[in-house]
């Protein structure tokens, strides 16, 4: 395990069942210490089709962390420290639409936040107030590239749609599932919030490859979602996601940069002269060059 901090252009955050990224060479392993504690697991950095890629299993290898236990601030902070420009978040989700069949992929473009406020959704505080724009939570460019890559590898993919971020760890009630369908939402999961929000504050482009595992509990002719049923299709979905990510890595331009770069400009509300010195030092990774 390296003691020095490596770098990577892309990061992959693996969801349920996605605990390794095959095809990486020249592998380094990094277990960082952040102001927000330890990451979910060690970060594996390697070369994929000539590109430096970092891989982090969201729930830890072996799926040890509940959705609300994931140290998302530590995870995103560490990826920022690696100089990551874009995050490809792979997440198992339930389908809220008939046409999104289990085994299909979805690249969402919106989020409906139904978490309950127990998960930290910002890095800031401690004397610094920041309000970052979040109208479009996913990077349109990376999302488009994911859709293109899915097509090249022959995977059925749905472009766009709203992701309902639920609290968990229990699945939905039937009434909730029908409510979300009435909102015209497409998929439901437990981890896009606060991951997408913190990535935006870190000025890292964020896109999601959502892998449908079930029809939630709204579907009258399909069995209700269970952990056992989800596990049966996860392995198939993970293999498809790995092929899509490898294809995107191969086709991404070498000079590609984060579309979220500059998100903090104009978002820091606090007079710089009023920010405590220790706060400036703590958040230097994020705010250096962003104070006006």
MARPABA-377015 format. One line per 4 residues: number of its first residue (from 1); for each residue z, y, x of N, C-alpha, C, O. Coordinates in steps of 0.05 Angstrom, whole numbers. Each point is the difference from the previous one (the first is absolute). Layout:
NUM) Z Y X Z Y X Z Y X Z Y X; ...;
END
This chain:
1) 0 -24 17 0 24 -17 0 25 18 16 2 18; -35 16 -24 -2 24 17 23 19 -6 8 3 -22; 1 11 43 20 21 -3 -13 27 -3 13 19 -10; -38 -16 20 -14 24 -3 -14 2 -27 -6 -21 -12;
5) 2 45 2 -12 3 -26 -31 -2 2 -12 17 13; 0 -37 -25 -29 -2 0 -12 19 -21 14 15 -12; -40 -17 8 -14 17 -20 -19 -18 -15 -8 -21 9; 0 31 -33 -19 -15 -16 -14 21 -19 12 20 -7;
9) -37 -26 0 -14 18 -18 5 -7 -29 4 18 -17; -3 -44 11 4 -10 -27 26 -16 -1 9 -12 20; 4 12 -44 22 -18 -5 -5 -16 -25 -12 10 -19; 20 -35 19 -1 -17 -23 29 -6 -8 15 -11 16;
13) -7 17 -41 26 -8 -10 -5 -23 -19 -12 2 -21; 22 -26 29 -5 -24 -15 21 -4 -21 23 4 4; -32 -11 -28 17 -5 -23 8 -29 -2 1 -15 20; 5 6 -44 10 -27 -5 -19 -21 12 -24 0 -7;
17) 34 -18 24 -16 -21 11 -17 9 24 -11 -17 14; 10 43 -8 -17 10 21 18 7 24 9 23 2; -4 -42 15 20 4 21 -12 0 28 15 4 19; -41 -7 -17 -13 2 26 -29 9 -4 -12 -5 -21;
21) 0 17 42 -28 9 -1 -15 -16 20 1 5 24; -17 -25 -33 -15 -16 19 -22 16 12 -9 20 -11; 0 -29 35 -22 13 13 8 21 20 -17 11 15; 43 -4 -13 9 20 19 0 -12 28 9 -23 4;
25) -17 39 16 1 -8 27 16 21 16 6 21 -10; 0 -27 35 15 18 17 26 10 -14 5 24 -2; 10 -43 -8 22 6 -18 24 11 15 8 -10 21; 4 31 -33 26 11 9 18 -1 -25 -9 2 -22;
29) 35 -5 28 20 1 -22 19 22 5 10 3 23; -4 12 -44 17 24 3 20 1 -22 -7 -1 -24; 33 2 31 21 2 -19 14 27 4 18 3 16; -27 17 -31 9 27 5 28 6 -12 9 -13 -19;
33) 3 34 29 23 12 -12 -8 27 -11 -12 16 15; 18 -11 -40 -9 26 -13 25 14 -10 22 -12 -2; -25 38 -5 23 14 -12 9 -12 -27 21 7 -10; -37 -25 -1 6 -12 -25 5 -30 2 -2 -15 -19;
37) 10 6 43 7 -27 4 -23 -18 9 -20 11 10; 23 -37 -13 -20 -19 9 -22 -3 -20 3 5 -24; -27 -13 34 -22 -6 -17 3 -28 -13 19 -14 7; -36 8 -26 2 -26 -14 0 -23 19 13 -21 -6;
41) -28 23 27 -3 -21 20 -12 13 24 -6 24 0; 2 -40 21 -14 11 24 -29 7 -8 -11 -13 -18; 0 32 31 -27 8 -4 -18 -13 21 6 2 24; -27 -15 -33 -18 -14 18 -25 17 3 -13 7 -20;
45) 7 1 44 -23 17 6 -20 -16 16 7 -13 20; -32 14 -28 -21 -14 15 -27 12 -5 -3 21 -12; -17 -34 22 -28 9 -2 -15 -17 -20 1 -25 1; -13 38 -21 -16 -13 -20 -27 13 -2 -3 23 -8;
49) -18 -38 17 -27 11 1 -1 25 16 -13 20 -7; 27 -20 30 0 23 18 18 23 -8 -1 21 13; 16 -24 -34 17 22 -10 29 -8 2 8 -23 -6; 9 42 14 29 -5 2 11 1 -29 -2 20 -14;
53) 15 -42 6 11 -3 -27 29 -9 2 6 -18 16; 11 30 -32 28 -7 -1 5 -16 -26 -11 8 -21; 26 -29 22 6 -15 -24 30 -2 -4 16 -5 19; -7 11 -44 28 -1 -7 3 -14 -27 -11 9 -20;
57) 26 -31 19 5 -14 -26 21 16 -16 23 2 9; -31 7 -32 17 18 -16 27 -12 -6 21 14 2; -20 -39 -10 25 -13 -8 13 -16 23 20 -13 -4; -31 16 28 10 -15 23 -12 -28 -1 -6 -11 -22;
61) 2 -1 46 -10 -28 1 19 -18 -15 24 0 4; -36 -16 -22 17 -18 -17 9 13 -26 15 -12 -15; -24 37 10 6 14 -25 30 2 -4 11 -12 -19; 2 28 36 29 2 -1 10 25 -15 24 1 -6;
65) -41 18 0 9 26 -10 -10 4 -29 -24 -3 -6; 43 10 -12 -7 8 -27 -16 26 1 2 15 19; -17 -9 -40 -15 25 0 17 25 6 -8 17 15; 32 -16 -27 17 23 4 15 0 27 12 19 7;
69) -14 -42 7 13 -2 26 -19 6 23 9 3 23; -34 0 -28 -20 5 22 6 27 13 2 20 -14; 1 -19 40 6 25 14 -25 17 4 -10 2 22; 0 9 -44 -26 12 0 -1 24 19 -20 5 13;
73) 41 12 -13 0 23 18 -2 -9 29 -15 12 16; 29 -33 -9 -2 -10 28 -28 -11 6 -11 5 21; 0 -19 -41 -27 -11 4 -21 21 5 -15 -1 19; 15 21 -36 -21 21 2 5 18 25 -18 8 13;
77) 44 -3 -8 6 16 24 -10 -14 25 -12 12 18; 16 -39 -16 -9 -15 23 -30 1 3 -11 2 22; -4 -4 -45 -29 1 1 -9 27 9 -21 3 13; 35 18 -22 -7 27 10 4 2 30 -16 12 14;
81) 38 -24 -4 5 1 28 -22 -15 16 -5 6 23; -8 -25 -36 -22 -15 13 -26 16 -1 -21 -10 10; 21 33 -23 -23 17 -3 -21 -12 -18 -24 6 2; 34 -22 -21 -18 -12 -20 -13 22 -17 13 18 -9;
85) -39 -21 4 -15 19 -17 -3 -10 -29 -1 17 -18; 0 -42 14 -4 -11 -27 16 -25 -4 3 -17 18; 8 14 -42 15 -24 -8 -16 -15 -22 -8 12 -20; 4 -37 24 -11 -18 -20 23 -17 -11 10 -18 14;
89) -1 24 -38 23 -13 -12 -10 -22 -18 -15 5 -19; 23 -30 25 -8 -23 -16 23 -7 -18 23 -4 10; -28 2 -36 23 -4 -19 -9 -20 -22 -22 3 -11; 39 -22 6 -4 -18 -23 8 15 -26 21 14 0;
93) -38 -15 -20 5 15 -25 -5 -18 -24 -14 -20 1; 24 29 -24 -7 -11 -26 -23 16 -12 -1 24 3; -16 -38 -17 -23 13 -14 8 9 -28 13 -15 -15; -20 39 8 4 11 -27 -26 2 -16 0 12 -21;
97) -22 -23 32 -26 2 -13 -13 -27 0 1 -15 20; -14 8 -42 -13 -26 -3 -20 -5 22 -2 -22 10; -13 43 -2 -21 -3 20 10 -4 28 -16 -8 18; 41 14 -13 11 -4 27 13 -28 0 23 -3 -7;
101) -39 -16 15 8 -28 -1 17 -7 24 -5 10 22; 26 -26 -25 15 -8 24 -18 -12 21 -17 -17 -5; 20 28 29 -18 -7 22 -19 23 7 -12 1 21; 9 18 -40 -16 24 6 17 20 16 24 -2 2;
105) -39 21 11 13 21 15 -4 27 -15 -19 3 -15; 38 15 18 -2 26 -11 7 21 22 19 -4 15; -35 25 -14 6 22 18 7 24 -18 -18 14 -9; 43 -10 4 8 21 -20 -4 28 11 -1 5 24;
109) 0 14 -43 -2 28 8 22 18 -11 1 23 5; 17 -35 -22 23 15 -10 25 -17 -2 -1 -25 1; 24 39 -3 26 -14 -2 15 12 -24 0 25 -3; 13 -42 -12 20 9 -20 27 -10 10 4 -24 2;
113) 14 42 5 25 -7 12 21 -6 -21 9 18 -15; -1 -43 13 20 -9 -19 25 -10 15 16 -14 -12; -14 20 38 25 -7 14 22 19 -10 -5 19 -13; 30 -26 20 23 13 -13 16 19 18 22 7 -6;
117) -34 1 28 12 20 17 19 -10 21 13 16 14; -10 -43 -12 17 -11 20 -12 -3 27 13 -7 20; -39 11 -18 -15 -3 25 -6 27 12 -12 17 -14; 19 -11 39 -6 26 11 -30 4 1 -15 -16 11;
121) 5 38 -23 -28 5 -1 -9 23 18 -23 10 -2; 41 0 19 -7 21 19 15 -4 26 22 -11 0; -34 21 21 14 0 26 19 23 2 19 0 15; -24 21 -31 12 26 6 26 4 -15 10 -16 -16;
125) 2 40 21 27 7 -8 15 10 24 -13 8 20; 39 -8 -21 16 9 24 -8 28 9 -1 5 24; -5 12 -44 -6 28 7 -29 7 2 -7 22 8; -11 -41 -15 -29 6 -1 -11 -11 -26 3 -23 -7;
129) -16 41 -8 -12 -6 -26 -30 -2 2 -13 19 10; 2 -41 -19 -29 -5 2 -10 -10 -27 11 -19 -11; -33 31 2 -14 -9 -25 -29 -5 7 -16 19 1; 9 -44 3 -27 -7 7 -17 -7 -25 11 -13 -18;
133) -36 21 18 -17 -7 -22 -5 -30 -2 -3 -13 21; 1 3 -46 -2 -29 -3 -18 -7 -24 3 -21 -12; -20 40 4 -17 -4 -24 -17 -25 3 -3 -15 -20; -7 10 43 -17 -24 5 14 -17 22 -3 6 23;
137) 19 -26 -31 18 -13 18 -14 -18 21 12 -7 20; -36 -1 -26 -14 -18 19 -23 15 13 -13 17 -11; 7 -25 36 -22 11 15 -26 -9 -12 -6 -24 0; -11 42 -10 -25 -7 -12 -19 -13 20 -15 -18 -7;
141) 15 28 32 -18 -11 20 7 -29 7 -17 -17 0; 43 12 7 8 -27 6 -4 -19 -23 -8 -23 3; 14 33 -27 -3 -16 -24 -29 -8 -4 -6 -24 -6; -13 42 10 -28 -6 -2 -8 -21 20 -16 -17 -5;
145) 26 20 29 -6 -20 21 11 -27 -6 -13 -21 6; 36 19 -19 11 -26 -9 -18 -13 -20 -6 -24 1; -4 40 -20 -18 -11 -21 -26 -10 13 -9 -21 -7; -2 37 26 -24 -9 14 5 -26 15 -17 -18 -1;
149) 39 16 15 6 -24 15 4 -24 -18 -9 -22 7; 22 26 -29 3 -22 -19 -27 -11 -10 -4 -24 -2; -14 43 -3 -27 -8 -8 -14 -16 22 -14 -19 -6; 17 28 31 -14 -14 22 10 -28 3 -15 -18 8;
153) 41 13 -13 10 -28 4 -1 -16 -26 8 -23 0; -20 34 -21 -4 -15 -24 24 -2 -19 2 -19 -16; 16 38 18 24 -1 -16 -3 19 -24 -9 23 3; 17 -33 -27 -1 17 -23 21 22 2 24 -6 5;
157) -32 31 -8 19 22 3 -5 21 -21 -23 5 -8; 44 7 -2 -1 21 -20 7 26 13 22 2 12; -39 18 -14 4 25 13 14 20 -19 -11 6 -21; 34 4 29 15 19 -16 19 -13 -19 0 -25 -3;
161) 16 41 -10 20 -10 -19 28 9 8 5 6 23; 12 -5 -43 28 9 4 18 -24 6 0 -20 -14; 16 23 34 21 -19 8 26 9 -11 10 22 6; 3 -38 -23 27 5 -9 20 -10 20 1 -24 6;
165) 15 42 5 20 -8 20 26 -4 -16 13 19 -8; -5 -44 5 24 -7 -15 23 -4 19 -4 -5 24; 29 6 -34 23 -3 17 4 -29 10 5 -4 24; -8 -16 -41 6 -27 8 30 -3 5 15 18 -6;
169) -6 -41 16 -16 -23 8 -9 -18 -23 -17 -17 4; 28 22 -28 -9 -16 -23 -28 10 -8 -8 22 5; -8 -41 -17 -26 7 -11 4 16 -26 22 3 -9; -44 7 -3 0 17 -23 10 -16 -25 -2 -24 -1;
173) 12 39 -18 3 -11 -27 -27 1 -13 -18 14 9; 14 -29 -31 -25 0 -14 -6 28 -11 -23 9 0; 43 5 -11 -4 27 -11 -9 19 22 -18 17 -5; 30 -19 29 -8 18 21 -29 -5 8 -15 19 5;
177) 8 -44 -3 -27 -7 8 -21 11 -19 -20 11 8; 26 -13 -35 -19 12 -19 0 30 1 -20 13 -4; 43 0 10 2 29 4 -19 9 23 -15 19 -3; 17 -33 25 -17 8 23 -29 -4 -6 -17 16 9;
181) 10 -36 -24 -28 -3 -8 -9 23 -18 -23 8 1; 41 1 -18 -7 23 -18 -5 25 16 -13 19 -9; 24 -17 33 -4 23 18 -26 -3 16 -7 17 16; -7 -39 -21 -25 -6 14 4 -6 30 -18 4 16;
185) 42 -13 -9 5 -9 27 -15 -26 6 -6 -15 -19; 1 9 44 -16 -23 7 17 -23 12 -5 -23 -6; 25 30 23 15 -20 14 29 9 2 7 23 -5; 11 -42 11 28 6 2 12 -14 25 -6 -23 5;
189) 23 38 10 12 -12 23 26 15 6 9 17 -16; 4 -24 39 27 10 5 2 16 26 22 8 7; -44 -3 8 4 10 27 -17 25 7 5 11 22; -23 -2 -39 -16 23 8 16 25 2 -6 19 15;
193) 29 -18 -30 19 22 3 25 -11 12 11 -20 -10; -1 32 32 -8 26 11 -20 -1 23 -4 20 13; -9 -43 -9 -17 -3 24 -22 22 1 -4 12 21; -10 -9 -44 -22 20 0 10 28 4 -13 16 13;
197) 36 -9 -25 11 27 3 9 6 28 -5 22 10; 17 -41 3 9 4 28 -23 2 19 0 15 19; -21 -31 -24 -24 1 16 -13 28 -1 -9 11 20; 9 1 -44 -11 27 -3 17 20 15 -12 17 14;
201) 38 -19 -15 17 18 15 -4 -3 30 2 19 16; -9 -44 -7 -5 -5 28 -29 7 8 -8 -4 23; -8 13 -42 -28 8 4 -17 -24 9 -18 3 17; 25 -27 -28 -16 -24 6 -16 -7 -25 12 -2 -22;
205) -38 -1 24 -16 -9 -22 10 -27 -10 6 -18 16; -6 14 -43 12 -24 -11 -19 -11 -22 -8 15 -18; 1 -40 20 -17 -13 -20 12 -28 -5 12 -12 17; -17 3 -41 12 -26 -8 -21 -20 -8 -19 6 -15;
209) 22 -30 25 -15 -23 -10 19 -17 -16 16 -15 11; -18 18 -37 19 -14 -18 -13 -27 -8 -23 -1 -9; 38 -20 11 -9 -27 -5 12 -11 -26 25 -4 -1; -41 1 -19 11 -9 -26 8 -29 0 -15 -17 8;
213) 40 12 -16 10 -27 0 5 -12 -28 3 -24 -3; -3 42 -18 8 -9 -26 -8 21 -21 -9 22 8; 14 -28 -33 -5 19 -22 26 13 -10 1 8 -24; 19 -5 41 25 11 -9 10 -16 -24 -3 -25 0;
217) 13 38 -22 10 -16 -23 -13 9 -26 8 -8 -22; -29 25 24 -13 10 -24 -20 -19 -12 -5 1 -24; -6 -19 40 -22 -17 -8 9 -23 -17 17 -16 8; -28 14 -32 10 -20 -20 -8 -28 7 14 -19 -7;
221) -37 16 20 -10 -27 5 6 -10 29 -8 -22 7; 21 38 9 7 -7 27 31 -3 2 15 13 -14; -7 -31 32 29 -4 4 12 26 11 -12 15 15; 38 -11 -22 14 24 10 3 -3 31 1 -21 11;
225) 0 45 1 2 0 29 27 -12 9 21 6 -11; -22 -22 32 23 -11 13 -5 0 30 -22 2 9; 44 -3 7 -3 0 29 -16 -24 9 -16 2 19; 20 -25 -32 -14 -24 8 -30 3 -5 -16 -8 17;
229) 9 19 -40 -28 4 -6 -13 19 19 -23 -4 9; 37 26 -2 -10 19 19 -6 -13 27 -20 5 13; 39 -22 -4 -2 -12 27 -25 -17 2 -12 -3 22; 3 -9 -44 -23 -18 1 -26 15 7 -17 -12 14;
233) 14 37 -22 -25 15 5 3 19 24 -21 10 10; 45 -6 0 4 19 22 -15 -8 25 -14 16 12; 15 -42 -5 -13 -9 25 -30 5 -1 -11 9 20; -1 -14 -42 -29 5 -3 -6 29 3 -19 8 14;
237) 35 9 -27 -4 29 1 3 11 29 -14 17 8; 34 -28 6 6 10 27 -24 -6 18 -8 18 16; -4 -41 -18 -24 -6 17 -22 19 -6 -14 9 18; 9 -3 -44 -21 19 -7 7 28 11 -18 14 10;
241) 43 -5 -12 8 26 10 -4 2 30 -9 20 11; 15 -42 4 -3 0 29 -30 3 7 -6 15 19; -12 -27 -33 -28 3 5 -10 29 -5 -16 11 15; 26 1 -37 -7 27 -7 9 19 22 -15 18 8;
245) 40 -21 1 11 18 20 -16 -2 26 -5 20 13; -1 -45 -5 -15 -4 25 -27 13 -2 -10 12 19; -3 -13 -43 -26 13 -3 2 30 1 -16 13 13; 36 -2 -25 4 29 1 5 9 29 -11 21 9;
249) 27 -36 5 6 7 28 -26 1 16 -4 17 18; -13 -36 -24 -25 -2 15 -19 24 -5 -15 8 17; 16 2 -42 -19 21 -8 11 28 0 -15 20 -4; 41 -16 10 12 26 0 -10 15 25 1 -11 22;
253) -10 36 -24 -8 16 23 22 3 21 24 2 -8; -31 -3 33 20 3 21 16 26 -1 23 0 7; -36 21 -17 13 26 -1 13 6 -27 6 23 -5; -3 -43 -11 12 5 -27 28 11 2 16 -10 16;
257) -10 30 -32 26 13 1 12 1 -29 -15 -3 -19; 41 6 18 14 0 -26 -10 23 -18 -2 23 9; -4 -30 -34 -8 21 -19 25 15 -10 -3 20 -14; 27 -30 20 24 14 -8 10 19 22 21 13 -4;
261) -35 -11 26 8 17 22 2 29 -10 -19 10 -12; 41 3 17 4 27 -10 14 2 -26 4 23 -11; 5 -45 -1 13 1 -26 26 17 0 8 10 -21; 4 -8 45 25 16 1 -5 30 3 19 16 -4;
265) -43 -8 10 -6 29 2 5 13 -27 -13 -8 -20; 30 28 18 6 13 -25 19 -14 -18 7 10 -21; 2 -34 29 18 -16 -16 29 4 7 18 -7 -15; -13 17 39 28 5 10 9 27 -11 -10 21 8;
269) 29 -22 -26 9 24 -15 21 15 15 4 24 -5; 11 -36 23 23 12 13 -9 19 22 -17 -6 16; 30 29 -15 -4 18 22 7 -14 26 23 -10 3; -41 8 16 5 -15 25 26 10 14 14 -16 13;
273) -8 41 -15 24 11 14 25 -10 -13 22 2 11; -24 -14 -36 23 -10 -14 4 -30 2 20 -11 -10; -39 -2 23 2 -29 3 19 -7 23 -4 10 22; 24 -26 -26 19 -7 22 -15 -12 23 -19 -15 -3;
277) 29 21 27 -13 -10 24 -1 -31 1 -20 -11 8; 42 -2 -17 0 -29 0 -21 -12 -19 -10 -21 4; 5 36 -26 -20 -9 -19 -28 3 12 -17 -17 -3; 12 39 17 -26 4 14 -4 -22 20 -23 -10 2;
281) 43 2 12 -3 -21 20 -5 -27 -14 -17 -16 9; 32 11 -30 -3 -26 -14 -28 -4 -11 -10 -22 1; -2 43 -12 -25 -2 -14 -24 9 17 -22 4 -10; 26 -1 36 -21 10 17 -26 -17 -2 -22 11 1;
285) 25 -37 -3 -23 -18 -2 -18 9 -23 -25 -2 2; 36 11 -24 -15 7 -24 -8 29 -1 -22 7 -9; 40 11 17 -5 29 -5 -9 16 24 -5 24 -3; 3 -36 26 -8 15 23 -28 12 -5 -19 -14 -6;
289) 17 41 9 -26 13 -5 -5 6 -29 -21 11 -6; 40 -18 -12 -5 4 -28 17 23 -12 -3 8 -23; 20 4 39 17 22 -9 -15 26 3 -13 4 21; 14 14 -41 -13 26 2 20 22 -4 -8 24 1;
END
